[in-house]
Amino acid sequence: MAKVSQIQEWTSVKRFVGNKDVEFSEITFDSRMASSNALFVAVRGVHVDGHLFISKAIEAGCSIVVCEELPNGEYENTTFVLVEDSALALGEIAAGFYGNPSEKMVLVGVTGTNGKTTVATLLHGLFRDMGFESGLFSTVANFIGSEKLPSTHTTPDPVALNKIMQRMVDAGCKYCFMEVSSHAIDQKRIAGLSFKGGIFTNLTHDHLDYHKTFDAYLKAKKAFFDGLPKDAFAIVNVDDKNGMVMVQNCKAHVKTYSIRSMADYKAKIVESMFEGMQLVINNEELWTPFVGKFNAQNLLAVYGAAASLGCDIREVLLSLSRLHSVDGRFQTMRSASGITAVVDYAHTPDALKNVIETINQIRQPEQALLTVVGAGGDRDKTKRPEMAGVAVSGSDRVILTSDNPRSEDPQSIVDDMMEGVDLQSKIKVLTVVDRKEAIKAACMLAKRGDIVLVAGKGHEDYQEIQGVKHHFDDREVIKEIFDMI
């Protein structure tokens, strides 16, 4: 339980209207979840303004409202807490209410377009392997130590974040690793959290349906590093042209990593195959089951974070060699007939290019690459032709299909993708809207030794069509087809 008067200890309050001694035992920003025990925070969201639902929250029994402006009408027995920014206040109030759990652990945030899930998940696995209980917030799943919790957002809302982090503290977690999405930064979902470190992976074309411009997308990512305290660390990928841009105004201690140029943490790929690769990291050799330049960068980010946190480097390298790939990230499967399938979450042009380049660096001249790829509905349309163009330029055959069409007509999405295929390349492109049939077609066209890349959904076990989620797992579909051929 907490009193309204305590809120001024957690966030900046312009004024109170009503009884400051009223108590609350939960926090919500959804009027449908309001109750007599709840504090309702009216947040101005992207699509909906919570101020329009203050009366609904009060009708549901809520007697405490945090808002930027008072609602019209008279509301007896209701306490209003006026703030400048209710989204910011929500994060700070949630942190204070749950006892600031992020201050009781070493919290490290990972942001960038691609690689967030891999880096955060590997850090979680690495520190647990070295004997430190740790928590994880990721796109694939959240973890309190070994306890797996479902993940609905890359970065949860502030109330869920702090509630789960308090459970992490109670479970003895010393570290917490978190994917930090650009949406979460922009919407101030990480307000009130105390980060000890931040990692930047890369910045490429994505989420322009939300941010509108690449510059706005960049600024959202950069804001995370601008907010790091001076006793924190910031590790950035200088192979990305925006790496040093991220830390221009950063007060934290900056470190760099690269596979191409001079950096604090440097790696070279000595040998690469589908089963893994041999690396040299800062003059130390490492064999890892991960594959590709992008994964070498991911491993460097993990190595750098562990080094910045004072871990024994030899122990770090030993643990890294024991870690395995993240679900749906360059996950390989092989049929009895000798066909290799690669399932990857690549859903941006740059991520798809990285995966295709990695396969092309490993495969032999006689091995063909057949790529199955789609693009999500109700999302950034400008990347659709780019995705198809990337697939066509690096593959022998391409099958364009559905991803998560959501409310859009899947055929129209495929048509948008076809705009990126030049006239000369159309001869090697098929369009099969049904994703299962598209995967089946690729596997049937493949010969012994060939590689089938199924990109875009990775770990996801559903396909969303007209707002309804249907069970669909690329890996299950491939296994079913492989068992038939």
C-alpha positions in Angstrom: 0.0 0.0 0.0 1.1 3.6 -0.6 -0.4 7.0 0.2 -1.0 9.7 -2.5 1.3 12.0 -0.6 4.2 9.7 -1.4 3.9 10.4 -5.1 5.7 13.7 -4.7 8.7 11.7 -3.5 8.7 9.7 -6.8 7.8 12.3 -9.5 7.4 16.0 -9.9 3.9 17.1 -8.9 2.4 20.4 -9.9 -0.4 20.2 -7.3 -2.8 17.9 -5.5 -6.6 18.3 -5.6 -8.3 16.4 -2.8 -7.2 14.1 0.0 -3.5 13.3 0.0 -3.9 10.6 2.6 -5.9 8.2 0.4 -4.1 4.9 -0.1 -3.7 2.7 -3.2 -2.4 -0.9 -3.7 -2.0 -1.0 -7.5 -1.4 1.2 -10.5 -3.1 1.2 -13.9 -3.2 3.3 -17.0 -6.1 1.3 -18.5 -9.5 2.4 -17.3 -10.9 -1.1 -17.9 -8.5 -2.3 -15.1 -9.4 0.4 -12.7 -10.8 -0.5 -9.2 -11.3 1.0 -5.8 -7.7 0.0 -4.9 -6.1 1.4 -8.0 -4.3 4.6 -8.9 -5.3 5.6 -12.5 -2.7 7.4 -14.6 -4.2 9.2 -17.6 -1.5 8.9 -20.3 -1.6 10.6 -23.7 -0.9 7.6 -25.9 -0.2 7.4 -29.6 -3.7 6.4 -30.6 -5.7 7.1 -27.4 -5.7 9.9 -24.8 -6.2 8.4 -21.3 -7.7 11.7 -20.2 -10.8 10.8 -22.1 -11.3 7.8 -19.9 -10.9 9.4 -16.5 -14.7 9.3 -15.9 -14.7 5.6 -16.8 -12.0 4.9 -14.2 -13.9 6.8 -11.6 -17.1 4.9 -12.4 -15.2 1.7 -11.9 -14.4 2.8 -8.3 -11.1 4.5 -8.8 -10.7 7.5 -6.4 -7.1 8.6 -7.3 -6.2 10.0 -10.7 -2.8 11.2 -12.0 -3.3 13.6 -15.0 -2.0 16.6 -16.9 -5.2 18.5 -16.7 -8.4 18.2 -14.6 -11.5 16.8 -16.3 -14.7 18.8 -16.8 -17.4 18.3 -14.2 -17.5 17.7 -10.5 -15.9 14.6 -9.0 -16.5 14.2 -5.2 -14.3 11.9 -3.2 -11.7 11.8 -6.0 -8.1 12.9 -5.5 -6.3 14.4 -8.5 -2.5 14.6 -8.9 -1.6 17.1 -11.5 1.7 16.5 -13.4 3.5 18.0 -16.3 3.9 14.7 -18.2 1.8 11.7 -17.2 3.8 9.2 -19.3 6.9 10.2 -17.5 5.1 10.2 -14.2 3.7 6.7 -14.8 7.3 5.3 -15.0 8.6 7.2 -12.0 5.5 6.3 -9.9 5.7 2.7 -10.8 9.4 2.6 -10.0 8.8 4.2 -6.6 5.8 2.1 -5.8 7.7 -1.1 -6.3 10.7 0.1 -4.3 12.9 1.0 -7.2 14.0 -2.5 -8.0 16.2 -1.5 -10.9 18.5 0.2 -8.4 18.9 -3.1 -6.5 20.3 -4.9 -9.6 22.8 -4.2 -12.4 20.4 -3.2 -15.2 21.8 -3.2 -18.8 19.7 -2.0 -21.7 20.3 -3.2 -25.3 19.0 -1.1 -28.2 19.3 -1.0 -32.0 17.4 -2.2 -35.0 18.8 -5.8 -35.2 20.5 -8.0 -32.6 18.8 -6.8 -29.5 17.2 -10.1 -28.7 20.4 -12.1 -29.3 22.6 -9.8 -27.2 20.2 -9.5 -24.3 19.5 -13.2 -24.3 23.2 -14.2 -24.5 24.0 -11.8 -21.6 21.3 -13.5 -19.5 22.7 -16.9 -20.4 26.3 -15.9 -19.9 25.8 -14.5 -16.4 23.7 -17.4 -15.3 26.4 -19.8 -16.7 29.0 -17.9 -14.6 26.9 -18.4 -11.5 25.1 -15.0 -11.3 21.3 -15.2 -11.0 19.8 -12.9 -13.7 16.6 -11.5 -15.2 15.7 -10.9 -18.9 13.3 -8.8 -20.8 13.2 -9.8 -24.5 11.0 -10.1 -27.6 11.0 -13.9 -27.3 10.4 -14.3 -23.6 11.0 -12.7 -20.1 12.9 -14.7 -17.5 13.3 -14.5 -13.7 16.3 -16.7 -13.4 15.2 -19.9 -15.1 11.5 -19.1 -14.7 10.1 -18.2 -18.2 7.3 -15.6 -18.5 5.4 -14.8 -21.7 6.5 -11.7 -23.6 3.9 -9.5 -25.3 6.1 -6.5 -26.1 9.8 -6.1 -26.7 9.8 -3.7 -23.7 6.8 -4.0 -21.4 4.9 -1.1 -19.9 6.3 0.6 -16.8 4.0 -1.1 -14.3 4.8 -4.6 -15.7 8.5 -3.8 -15.9 8.8 -2.7 -12.2 6.5 -5.4 -11.0 8.5 -8.2 -12.7 11.8 -6.5 -11.6 10.7 -6.6 -8.0 10.1 -10.3 -8.4 13.6 -10.6 -9.9 15.1 -8.9 -6.8 13.0 -11.2 -4.5 14.4 -14.2 -6.5 18.0 -13.1 -5.8 18.8 -11.7 -9.3 21.9 -9.5 -9.3 21.7 -8.6 -13.0 18.9 -7.8 -15.4 19.3 -7.5 -19.2 16.6 -5.7 -21.2 15.8 -5.1 -24.8 15.0 -1.4 -25.1 12.8 -0.6 -28.2 12.5 2.8 -29.8 8.8 2.7 -29.0 9.6 2.2 -25.3 12.1 5.1 -25.3 9.7 7.5 -27.2 6.7 6.5 -25.0 8.8 6.9 -21.8 8.2 3.3 -20.7 11.7 3.1 -19.2 11.2 6.3 -17.2 12.3 5.8 -13.5 14.7 3.0 -14.3 18.3 3.1 -13.2 20.6 1.7 -16.0 24.2 0.7 -15.2 24.9 0.2 -18.9 23.7 0.5 -22.5 24.6 -1.3 -25.7 24.0 -0.1 -29.3 23.9 -2.8 -31.9 23.1 -1.0 -35.2 20.5 1.3 -36.9 18.8 0.5 -40.1 15.5 0.9 -41.9 12.6 0.0 -39.6 9.6 1.3 -37.7 9.1 4.3 -40.0 5.3 3.7 -39.8 5.7 4.9 -36.2 8.6 7.4 -36.2 7.8 8.7 -39.7 11.4 9.7 -40.5 14.7 8.0 -40.0 16.0 11.0 -38.1 13.2 10.7 -35.6 14.0 7.0 -35.2 17.7 7.8 -34.6 16.8 10.5 -32.0 14.6 8.0 -30.1 17.5 5.5 -29.9 20.0 8.3 -29.0 17.8 9.6 -26.2 18.5 6.3 -24.3 22.2 7.0 -24.3 21.7 10.7 -23.5 20.0 9.6 -20.3 22.7 7.2 -19.0 24.4 8.5 -15.8 28.1 9.2 -15.7 28.8 6.1 -13.6 27.3 3.8 -16.3 28.9 2.4 -19.4 27.9 2.7 -23.1 29.1 0.2 -25.6 28.6 1.0 -29.3 29.1 -0.8 -32.6 31.4 1.5 -34.6 30.9 -0.7 -37.7 27.6 1.1 -37.9 27.9 4.7 -39.1 25.6 5.9 -36.3 27.6 4.2 -33.5 29.4 7.3 -32.4 26.4 9.5 -33.1 24.6 7.6 -30.3 27.1 8.7 -27.7 27.7 12.3 -28.8 26.1 13.7 -25.6 26.5 10.7 -23.5 27.8 11.2 -19.9 28.6 7.4 -19.5 31.9 5.8 -20.0 32.0 4.9 -23.7 33.6 1.8 -25.2 33.5 0.6 -28.8 33.4 -2.7 -30.6 34.1 -3.7 -34.3 35.0 -6.5 -36.6 36.3 -4.1 -39.3 38.3 -1.3 -37.6 40.2 -0.3 -34.4 38.0 -0.5 -31.3 38.2 -1.4 -27.6 36.7 -4.8 -28.4 37.8 -6.3 -31.7 37.0 -9.7 -33.4 38.1 -11.5 -36.5 36.4 -14.5 -38.1 39.0 -17.2 -38.7 36.7 -20.0 -40.0 33.0 -20.2 -40.7 30.5 -23.0 -41.4 26.9 -23.8 -40.7 27.8 -25.5 -37.5 29.6 -22.4 -36.1 32.7 -20.2 -36.4 36.1 -19.7 -35.0 36.8 -16.2 -33.7 39.7 -14.3 -32.3 38.4 -11.7 -29.8 41.0 -9.3 -28.5 43.8 -11.9 -29.3 41.9 -14.7 -27.6 40.5 -17.7 -29.6 36.9 -18.7 -29.3 34.8 -21.4 -31.0 31.1 -20.6 -31.0 28.0 -22.3 -32.6 26.9 -18.9 -33.9 27.4 -18.0 -37.5 28.0 -14.8 -39.5 29.5 -11.3 -39.1 26.4 -10.0 -37.5 26.7 -12.6 -34.8 30.4 -11.9 -34.4 29.3 -8.3 -33.6 26.6 -9.6 -31.2 29.2 -11.7 -29.4 31.5 -8.7 -29.1 28.8 -6.6 -27.5 28.2 -9.4 -25.0 32.0 -9.7 -24.4 32.3 -5.9 -24.0 29.5 -5.7 -21.5 30.9 -8.5 -19.4 34.3 -6.8 -19.5 32.8 -3.5 -18.5 31.1 -5.2 -15.5 34.4 -6.5 -14.3 34.1 -10.2 -15.2 37.1 -12.5 -15.6 37.7 -12.5 -19.4 38.9 -16.2 -19.6 35.7 -17.2 -17.8 33.6 -15.1 -20.2 35.2 -16.7 -23.2 34.7 -20.2 -21.8 31.0 -19.5 -21.1 30.5 -17.9 -24.5 31.7 -21.1 -26.1 29.0 -23.0 -24.3 26.0 -20.8 -25.3 23.7 -21.7 -28.1 21.7 -19.7 -30.6 18.5 -17.9 -29.7 15.2 -19.3 -30.9 14.5 -18.3 -34.5 17.8 -16.6 -35.0 19.8 -18.4 -37.8 18.3 -21.7 -36.5 19.3 -24.5 -38.8 17.5 -27.8 -39.6 18.6 -30.6 -42.0 16.4 -33.0 -43.9 17.3 -36.7 -44.5 17.5 -35.8 -48.1 20.4 -33.4 -47.4 18.6 -30.0 -47.6 19.5 -27.4 -45.0 16.8 -25.0 -43.8 17.7 -21.8 -42.0 14.9 -20.0 -40.0 15.6 -16.4 -39.1 13.6 -13.5 -37.6 15.1 -11.1 -40.2 12.3 -8.7 -41.0 14.2 -5.6 -42.1 16.2 -5.2 -45.3 19.5 -5.0 -43.4 18.8 -8.1 -41.2 17.8 -10.0 -44.3 20.9 -8.9 -46.2 23.1 -10.0 -43.2 21.6 -13.5 -43.1 21.8 -13.9 -46.9 25.4 -12.7 -47.0 26.3 -15.1 -44.2 24.8 -18.1 -46.0 26.5 -17.0 -49.3 29.9 -16.8 -47.5 29.5 -20.4 -46.2 27.8 -22.3 -49.1 29.6 -24.0 -51.9 29.2 -22.9 -55.5 27.0 -26.0 -56.3 24.6 -25.2 -53.4 21.6 -23.1 -54.4 19.9 -20.7 -52.0 16.1 -20.5 -52.0 14.7 -17.7 -49.9 11.1 -17.5 -48.6 10.2 -14.1 -47.3 7.2 -11.8 -46.7 6.5 -8.5 -45.0 4.2 -7.5 -42.2 0.9 -5.8 -42.7 -0.1 -2.5 -41.1 3.6 -1.6 -40.8 6.2 0.4 -42.7 5.3 -0.1 -46.3 8.5 1.5 -47.7 10.6 -1.5 -46.7 8.6 -4.0 -48.7 10.2 -3.5 -52.1 13.6 -3.2 -50.3 13.1 -6.6 -48.7 12.3 -8.2 -52.0 15.2 -6.5 -53.7 17.6 -7.8 -51.1 16.2 -11.3 -51.3 16.5 -11.4 -55.1 20.0 -9.9 -55.3 21.5 -12.6 -53.0 19.4 -15.7 -53.8 19.1 -18.2 -56.7 15.3 -18.5 -56.2 12.9 -16.3 -54.2 9.3 -17.1 -53.1 7.4 -14.0 -51.8 4.7 -14.9 -49.4 2.7 -13.7 -46.3 4.3 -12.8 -43.0 1.7 -11.4 -40.6 -0.7 -9.6 -42.9 -2.8 -8.4 -40.0 -5.7 -6.3 -41.4 -4.2 -6.0 -44.9 -4.8 -8.1 -48.0 -1.8 -10.4 -48.2 -1.8 -10.2 -52.0 -1.4 -6.5 -51.9 1.6 -6.8 -49.6 3.2 -9.3 -52.0 2.4 -6.9 -54.9 4.2 -4.1 -53.0 7.2 -6.3 -52.5 7.3 -7.1 -56.3 7.9 -3.4 -56.9 11.4 -4.1 -55.7 12.1 -6.8 -58.3 13.7 -5.7 -61.5 12.5 -7.1 -64.8 15.5 -9.3 -65.3 15.1 -10.9 -61.9 11.4 -11.7 -62.2 12.2 -15.0 -63.8 13.5 -16.4 -60.5 10.7 -15.1 -58.3 7.5 -17.0 -57.4 4.6 -15.5 -55.4 2.8 -17.9 -53.1 0.5 -16.1 -50.7 -0.1 -19.1 -48.4 3.0 -19.2 -46.2 2.9 -23.0 -45.6 2.6 -23.6 -49.3 5.4 -21.2 -50.0 7.7 -23.0 -47.6 6.6 -26.4 -49.1 7.3 -25.1 -52.6 10.9 -24.0 -51.7 11.6 -27.3 -50.0 10.3 -29.3 -53.1 12.4 -27.1 -55.5 15.5 -27.6 -53.4 18.0 -30.4 -54.3 20.4 -32.3 -52.0 22.9 -29.8 -50.6 20.7 -26.7 -51.2 19.8 -24.2 -48.6 16.2 -22.9 -47.9 16.1 -19.7 -45.9 12.7 -19.0 -44.3 12.9 -15.4 -43.1 10.7 -12.9 -41.2 9.0 -14.7 -38.3 11.8 -16.7 -36.6 10.6 -17.6 -33.1 7.0 -16.5 -33.6 4.4 -19.3 -33.3 1.5 -17.5 -34.8 0.3 -15.8 -38.0 -2.0 -12.8 -37.6 -4.7 -12.6 -40.3 -7.5 -10.0 -40.2 -6.7 -9.4 -36.5 -6.9 -13.1 -35.5 -3.8 -15.0 -34.4 -3.6 -18.5 -35.9 -1.0 -21.0 -34.7 1.9 -21.1 -37.2 5.5 -22.0 -36.6 8.0 -21.9 -39.5 10.1 -24.6 -37.8 7.1 -26.9 -37.3 6.1 -26.5 -40.9 9.7 -27.2 -42.2 9.9 -30.3 -40.0 6.6 -31.6 -41.3 7.7 -31.1 -44.9 11.2 -32.6 -44.3 9.5 -35.7 -42.8 7.6 -36.1 -46.1 10.5 -35.6 -48.6 
